[in-house]
């Protein structure tokens, strides 16, 4: 009984010594932070954005690719337009009239829908003024 209580007291004192060393490691004896200046702006000092350019061959290849993309886009738009014209021309006169009327009706519906949306937006904007 005497030995077990002695071991218990010894382990408790060892634990307290270890805890004290951990507390010493977290002491607040370090100097305070320096005070910030009051008139420091939050804007960066260097406002200029540096332009990063590649080598001449890279820039040349990029320009060539952009020109090629533009040309392909233009050719595709021309192809689509020619197909539309051709599909319209091969129709009979009655079908042509019906196609024209369908386009007019679709444009009219789209215009009315835009007007309705604009009116609803005006009403809701008036609510929050």
PyMOL commands that set and color helices and strands:
alter all, ss='L'
color gray80, all
select helices_A, chain A and resi 2-25+56-89+93-127
alter helices_A, ss='H'
color red, helices_A
deselect
rebuild
show_as cartoon
